[in-house]
Amino acid sequence: MSEIGTITDERPRAGVAGSLVAQYAKAVLIREVEQRLLDLFAKGELFGTVHTCIGQEWTGVAVAAHLRRGDAVFSNHRCHGHYIALTDDVEGLIAEIMGRQTGVCGGRGGSQHLCAEGFFSNGVQGGMTPVAAGMALALKRSSKDSIAVAFIGDGTLGEGVLYESFNIASRWQLPVLIVLENNLYAQSTFQPQTLAGEILARPAAFGLPTYEANTWQPQDLLNKTGQAVEQVRRTRGPCFLRVDTYRLMAHSKGDDTRDPEEVRRQWQRDPVTVFLESNLDDGARMQRAAQERVAAAVEKARGSPFAAPSAELPANAASQVPQWRSAELPARDRVVNCIHDALRRNMRLDPRIVLIGEDIEGPYGGAFKVTKDLSAEFPGRVLNTPISEAAIVGLGNGLALAGLRPVCEIMFGDFLTLAADQFINHAAKFRYMYNNQVQVSLIVRTPMGGKRGYGATHSQSLEKHFLGLPDTQVLAIHHRFDPGEFYDRLFATVDRPTLVIENKLLYAARVEGRAKQGFALEYSNDSLPTTRMRPEGTTPDLTIVCYGGTLPDVESAVDTLFEEHEIACEVICPMRLYPLNLGPILESVMKSRRLLLVEEGLSFAAFGAEVAAQILEEAPGVVEVMARIGSPEHPIPSCGPLEKELLPGAKHIICRACEMVLTGQPPMDTDGHR
């Protein structure tokens, strides 16, 4: 199988050395486990799907034979063989796939999502490669010679994040071994239909040393794998190992469209089959021992309860009645300087904090100069990356799994779409599906918003697409609470993947804690508090809810409404958008009976819509008049005057507030600001 799509007829030698026999026993055990899993699935005792590695067992066996405690392994949807070869945890694996609490992840992860003893798997193709690179970066920072291993399939060669990982691993010389199981099929698609060029030319183009082996020659595979592992361990740099193999069973369960004759020929040359036929006594003993162990594991799992609902999620925040304290603070520095100083202050206190992103090292210091000069003070802890947003957040995931505190900067919030998979399908899922064995203390910070003429792809407010992901939080800073104190509190408490929205226009604004005349400025008792601007001596006519960069426009509108229209507004500005504490908003609305929701992004299915829905659920009928202001359903233009006309501003808020208070309802209009 040295060429794409070629199937050769080499057969392993019948005579095997004693040490090789022991490795064959592992391969036989893996096969017996998976054959029993297919049987259990057919009987309805498993859930979802099962991706077996029958025919490929020797890959996991060969890699595990050369690893040590302290090494980390990252796998994919076809992970059972890798897991058993590394951990020998047959009982935990079977119980996990049967959805039982005695499973390695308490039945939460199932077939594709396993975690134990430095082993991590996830079912998204290629997604674990930057995570493995992040773990390798953490290992390189330590004084140990541990390495990371990432298993991929040949179908993964179509994923861009793989090449982002190759590039960073090579440029930074990270101790990671990429193992390609080249079985010729991506689910049902034959490799020549989708793969251009030579496989080994790809890692070689990034400067990765490469090795080749196959599963039909187990001793040679063991030798080549040992050489690759040793090179990574010795040089502290990356390697790529291509292992030609063949999957004998369907992609999952029974969905196999391959030529039956092709599969039959591969069964005949399969190394485990040949070994069992050529070593009847040893083979029979291995099979019998494996079958007995698997049977016992199944019976034990059947006696365990099914996975339990999570008990760690926060209670409904709507019932959290706020307590308020005065926010009488003197004027402070600009927002950008407050963030910068907080990063410096916390990096001095906590050596686990690592900053990664594009152009963040000195002298440039980031597109908005948040990280200026930090790379000089903290060498090796402020790292310029390529333009690789998925890899940046993936690296952060790996660093977080290693116990570090990564802060990933995405240069423009618009580019979060490129990193969404790593945040949504990896960071947000790890703790739950790994049954609380890990904590992902990841911070992703990014500037959002328009009004700078940057146009349709650099001016959006896309945070709504990241709201509502379990076990994450989305935060938005503003100028009425010291961003430095915000980051101090965040670093002290972060225990989950966190997205921080920093509005572009606010970077230049000064932090101001003094209330405007006629108003009281207050903070709630939350660790990351909600800010309230309350009219003194009167009941508010209108509650305005906003966040982040919309607050200055709201304040300007509130001043005009108060002075020119005698409309008293109470402003509620949360920093924690998700999970949301509805209490401060609900408390205000129950006084004013009118609610105006202001945000810069598109209103459809956005933050304001969620606030409105929660209020209607929590207190039906409490709101007499409600309206939302957001961007129109239109790409953001580069033309400055047109951009300011389309994006929500003070004049839009004033107009809508007057309509709500003076007429009792907001009329429909055509300006896009609903």
URJOPE-V901714 format. One record per residue. N is the residue number from 1. RES is the residue in three letters. D_CENTER is the distance of its C-alpha to the mean C-alpha in whole Angstrom. Layout:
BEGIN
n->[N:N]
res->[RES:RES]
d_center->[D_CENTER:D_CENTER]
END
This chain:
BEGIN
n->[1:2:3:4:5:6:7:8:9:10:11:12:13:14:15:16:17:18:19:20:21:22:23:24:25:26:27:28:29:30:31:32:33:34:35:36:37:38:39:40:41:42:43:44:45:46:47:48:49:50:51:52:53:54:55:56:57:58:59:60:61:62:63:64:65:66:67:68:69:70:71:72:73:74:75:76:77:78:79:80:81:82:83:84:85:86:87:88:89:90:91:92:93:94:95:96:97:98:99:100:101:102:103:104:105:106:107:108:109:110:111:112:113:114:115:116:117:118:119:120:121:122:123:124:125:126:127:128:129:130:131:132:133:134:135:136:137:138:139:140:141:142:143:144:145:146:147:148:149:150:151:152:153:154:155:156:157:158:159:160:161:162:163:164:165:166:167:168:169:170:171:172:173:174:175:176:177:178:179:180:181:182:183:184:185:186:187:188:189:190:191:192:193:194:195:196:197:198:199:200:201:202:203:204:205:206:207:208:209:210:211:212:213:214:215:216:217:218:219:220:221:222:223:224:225:226:227:228:229:230:231:232:233:234:235:236:237:238:239:240:241:242:243:244:245:246:247:248:249:250:251:252:253:254:255:256:257:258:259:260:261:262:263:264:265:266:267:268:269:270:271:272:273:274:275:276:277:278:279:280:281:282:283:284:285:286:287:288:289:290:291:292:293:294:295:296:297:298:299:300:301:302:303:304:305:306:307:308:309:310:311:312:313:314:315:316:317:318:319:320:321:322:323:324:325:326:327:328:329:330:331:332:333:334:335:336:337:338:339:340:341:342:343:344:345:346:347:348:349:350:351:352:353:354:355:356:357:358:359:360:361:362:363:364:365:366:367:368:369:370:371:372:373:374:375:376:377:378:379:380:381:382:383:384:385:386:387:388:389:390:391:392:393:394:395:396:397:398:399:400:401:402:403:404:405:406:407:408:409:410:411:412:413:414:415:416:417:418:419:420:421:422:423:424:425:426:427:428:429:430:431:432:433:434:435:436:437:438:439:440:441:442:443:444:445:446:447:448:449:450:451:452:453:454:455:456:457:458:459:460:461:462:463:464:465:466:467:468:469:470:471:472:473:474:475:476:477:478:479:480:481:482:483:484:485:486:487:488:489:490:491:492:493:494:495:496:497:498:499:500:501:502:503:504:505:506:507:508:509:510:511:512:513:514:515:516:517:518:519:520:521:522:523:524:525:526:527:528:529:530:531:532:533:534:535:536:537:538:539:540:541:542:543:544:545:546:547:548:549:550:551:552:553:554:555:556:557:558:559:560:561:562:563:564:565:566:567:568:569:570:571:572:573:574:575:576:577:578:579:580:581:582:583:584:585:586:587:588:589:590:591:592:593:594:595:596:597:598:599:600:601:602:603:604:605:606:607:608:609:610:611:612:613:614:615:616:617:618:619:620:621:622:623:624:625:626:627:628:629:630:631:632:633:634:635:636:637:638:639:640:641:642:643:644:645:646:647:648:649:650:651:652:653:654:655:656:657:658:659:660:661:662:663:664:665:666:667:668:669:670:671:672:673:674]
res->[MET:SER:GLU:ILE:GLY:THR:ILE:THR:ASP:GLU:ARG:PRO:ARG:ALA:GLY:VAL:ALA:GLY:SER:LEU:VAL:ALA:GLN:TYR:ALA:LYS:ALA:VAL:LEU:ILE:ARG:GLU:VAL:GLU:GLN:ARG:LEU:LEU:ASP:LEU:PHE:ALA:LYS:GLY:GLU:LEU:PHE:GLY:THR:VAL:HIS:THR:CYS:ILE:GLY:GLN:GLU:TRP:THR:GLY:VAL:ALA:VAL:ALA:ALA:HIS:LEU:ARG:ARG:GLY:ASP:ALA:VAL:PHE:SER:ASN:HIS:ARG:CYS:HIS:GLY:HIS:TYR:ILE:ALA:LEU:THR:ASP:ASP:VAL:GLU:GLY:LEU:ILE:ALA:GLU:ILE:MET:GLY:ARG:GLN:THR:GLY:VAL:CYS:GLY:GLY:ARG:GLY:GLY:SER:GLN:HIS:LEU:CYS:ALA:GLU:GLY:PHE:PHE:SER:ASN:GLY:VAL:GLN:GLY:GLY:MET:THR:PRO:VAL:ALA:ALA:GLY:MET:ALA:LEU:ALA:LEU:LYS:ARG:SER:SER:LYS:ASP:SER:ILE:ALA:VAL:ALA:PHE:ILE:GLY:ASP:GLY:THR:LEU:GLY:GLU:GLY:VAL:LEU:TYR:GLU:SER:PHE:ASN:ILE:ALA:SER:ARG:TRP:GLN:LEU:PRO:VAL:LEU:ILE:VAL:LEU:GLU:ASN:ASN:LEU:TYR:ALA:GLN:SER:THR:PHE:GLN:PRO:GLN:THR:LEU:ALA:GLY:GLU:ILE:LEU:ALA:ARG:PRO:ALA:ALA:PHE:GLY:LEU:PRO:THR:TYR:GLU:ALA:ASN:THR:TRP:GLN:PRO:GLN:ASP:LEU:LEU:ASN:LYS:THR:GLY:GLN:ALA:VAL:GLU:GLN:VAL:ARG:ARG:THR:ARG:GLY:PRO:CYS:PHE:LEU:ARG:VAL:ASP:THR:TYR:ARG:LEU:MET:ALA:HIS:SER:LYS:GLY:ASP:ASP:THR:ARG:ASP:PRO:GLU:GLU:VAL:ARG:ARG:GLN:TRP:GLN:ARG:ASP:PRO:VAL:THR:VAL:PHE:LEU:GLU:SER:ASN:LEU:ASP:ASP:GLY:ALA:ARG:MET:GLN:ARG:ALA:ALA:GLN:GLU:ARG:VAL:ALA:ALA:ALA:VAL:GLU:LYS:ALA:ARG:GLY:SER:PRO:PHE:ALA:ALA:PRO:SER:ALA:GLU:LEU:PRO:ALA:ASN:ALA:ALA:SER:GLN:VAL:PRO:GLN:TRP:ARG:SER:ALA:GLU:LEU:PRO:ALA:ARG:ASP:ARG:VAL:VAL:ASN:CYS:ILE:HIS:ASP:ALA:LEU:ARG:ARG:ASN:MET:ARG:LEU:ASP:PRO:ARG:ILE:VAL:LEU:ILE:GLY:GLU:ASP:ILE:GLU:GLY:PRO:TYR:GLY:GLY:ALA:PHE:LYS:VAL:THR:LYS:ASP:LEU:SER:ALA:GLU:PHE:PRO:GLY:ARG:VAL:LEU:ASN:THR:PRO:ILE:SER:GLU:ALA:ALA:ILE:VAL:GLY:LEU:GLY:ASN:GLY:LEU:ALA:LEU:ALA:GLY:LEU:ARG:PRO:VAL:CYS:GLU:ILE:MET:PHE:GLY:ASP:PHE:LEU:THR:LEU:ALA:ALA:ASP:GLN:PHE:ILE:ASN:HIS:ALA:ALA:LYS:PHE:ARG:TYR:MET:TYR:ASN:ASN:GLN:VAL:GLN:VAL:SER:LEU:ILE:VAL:ARG:THR:PRO:MET:GLY:GLY:LYS:ARG:GLY:TYR:GLY:ALA:THR:HIS:SER:GLN:SER:LEU:GLU:LYS:HIS:PHE:LEU:GLY:LEU:PRO:ASP:THR:GLN:VAL:LEU:ALA:ILE:HIS:HIS:ARG:PHE:ASP:PRO:GLY:GLU:PHE:TYR:ASP:ARG:LEU:PHE:ALA:THR:VAL:ASP:ARG:PRO:THR:LEU:VAL:ILE:GLU:ASN:LYS:LEU:LEU:TYR:ALA:ALA:ARG:VAL:GLU:GLY:ARG:ALA:LYS:GLN:GLY:PHE:ALA:LEU:GLU:TYR:SER:ASN:ASP:SER:LEU:PRO:THR:THR:ARG:MET:ARG:PRO:GLU:GLY:THR:THR:PRO:ASP:LEU:THR:ILE:VAL:CYS:TYR:GLY:GLY:THR:LEU:PRO:ASP:VAL:GLU:SER:ALA:VAL:ASP:THR:LEU:PHE:GLU:GLU:HIS:GLU:ILE:ALA:CYS:GLU:VAL:ILE:CYS:PRO:MET:ARG:LEU:TYR:PRO:LEU:ASN:LEU:GLY:PRO:ILE:LEU:GLU:SER:VAL:MET:LYS:SER:ARG:ARG:LEU:LEU:LEU:VAL:GLU:GLU:GLY:LEU:SER:PHE:ALA:ALA:PHE:GLY:ALA:GLU:VAL:ALA:ALA:GLN:ILE:LEU:GLU:GLU:ALA:PRO:GLY:VAL:VAL:GLU:VAL:MET:ALA:ARG:ILE:GLY:SER:PRO:GLU:HIS:PRO:ILE:PRO:SER:CYS:GLY:PRO:LEU:GLU:LYS:GLU:LEU:LEU:PRO:GLY:ALA:LYS:HIS:ILE:ILE:CYS:ARG:ALA:CYS:GLU:MET:VAL:LEU:THR:GLY:GLN:PRO:PRO:MET:ASP:THR:ASP:GLY:HIS:ARG]
d_center->[36:36:36:33:34:37:38:41:43:42:43:42:45:47:47:45:45:44:41:40:41:39:36:37:37:33:33:35:33:30:32:34:31:29:33:33:29:31:34:32:30:33:35:32:31:27:24:22:23:24:23:26:26:30:32:29:29:31:28:26:29:30:27:27:30:30:27:27:26:23:22:18:18:15:16:15:17:20:20:23:25:23:22:26:27:25:25:28:27:28:29:25:24:27:26:23:23:26:24:26:25:26:24:21:19:21:21:17:16:19:19:16:14:16:16:19:21:18:17:14:13:11:13:11:14:13:9:10:13:11:9:13:14:13:14:17:18:18:20:22:22:24:28:27:27:24:22:19:19:17:19:19:21:23:21:18:21:20:17:16:13:16:18:16:15:19:20:18:19:23:23:22:24:21:22:20:22:21:22:23:25:27:28:29:27:24:24:28:28:30:29:32:31:28:28:30:31:31:28:29:30:26:25:28:28:25:28:26:29:29:31:32:33:33:33:37:38:36:38:37:34:34:36:33:30:32:33:29:28:31:30:27:28:31:30:26:25:23:25:25:27:27:29:31:31:31:30:33:31:29:26:25:28:31:30:32:33:35:38:40:42:39:37:41:41:38:39:42:41:38:38:38:40:43:42:43:46:47:47:48:49:46:44:45:45:41:40:42:40:37:38:40:36:34:37:37:33:33:36:34:31:33:34:31:30:27:23:24:22:19:21:19:18:20:23:24:24:27:30:29:32:32:34:35:36:37:35:38:37:38:37:35:33:31:27:26:28:27:24:25:27:25:22:25:27:23:23:27:26:23:23:19:18:17:17:15:16:18:22:21:24:28:30:28:25:23:24:25:26:23:23:27:29:26:26:29:29:26:26:24:21:21:20:20:18:19:18:15:12:9:11:11:7:7:10:9:7:10:12:11:11:15:16:15:14:13:13:12:14:14:18:18:16:17:15:11:12:12:8:7:6:3:3:5:5:4:3:5:7:8:11:12:13:14:16:16:16:13:12:9:11:9:11:10:14:15:19:19:23:26:30:30:31:28:28:26:22:22:23:21:20:16:15:16:14:11:13:14:10:11:11:10:12:13:16:19:22:25:28:30:28:28:24:25:26:23:21:23:22:18:19:21:19:15:14:10:7:10:11:14:17:20:22:24:28:27:27:30:31:33:32:34:35:38:39:41:44:45:41:40:36:34:31:30:30:26:24:22:25:26:29:32:35:38:42:44:47:46:44:41:42:39:35:33:29:27:24:23:25:28:29:32:33:33:35:38:38:39:41:43:43:45:47:48:48:48:45:43:39:37:33:30:27:24:21:19:18:16:17:20:24:26:29:30:30:32:34:35:35:38:40:40:39:38:34:33:29:28:25:25:23:24:25:24:22:21:21:25:25:23:25:28:27:27:30:32:31:31:35:36:39:38:37:40:39:35:34:31:31:28:28:30:28:29:27:28:31:32:35:35:38:36:32:34:36:33:30:31:33:36:39:37:36:40:41:39:39:43:43:41:44:47:47:45:42:40:42:40:40:39:37:34:33:33]
END
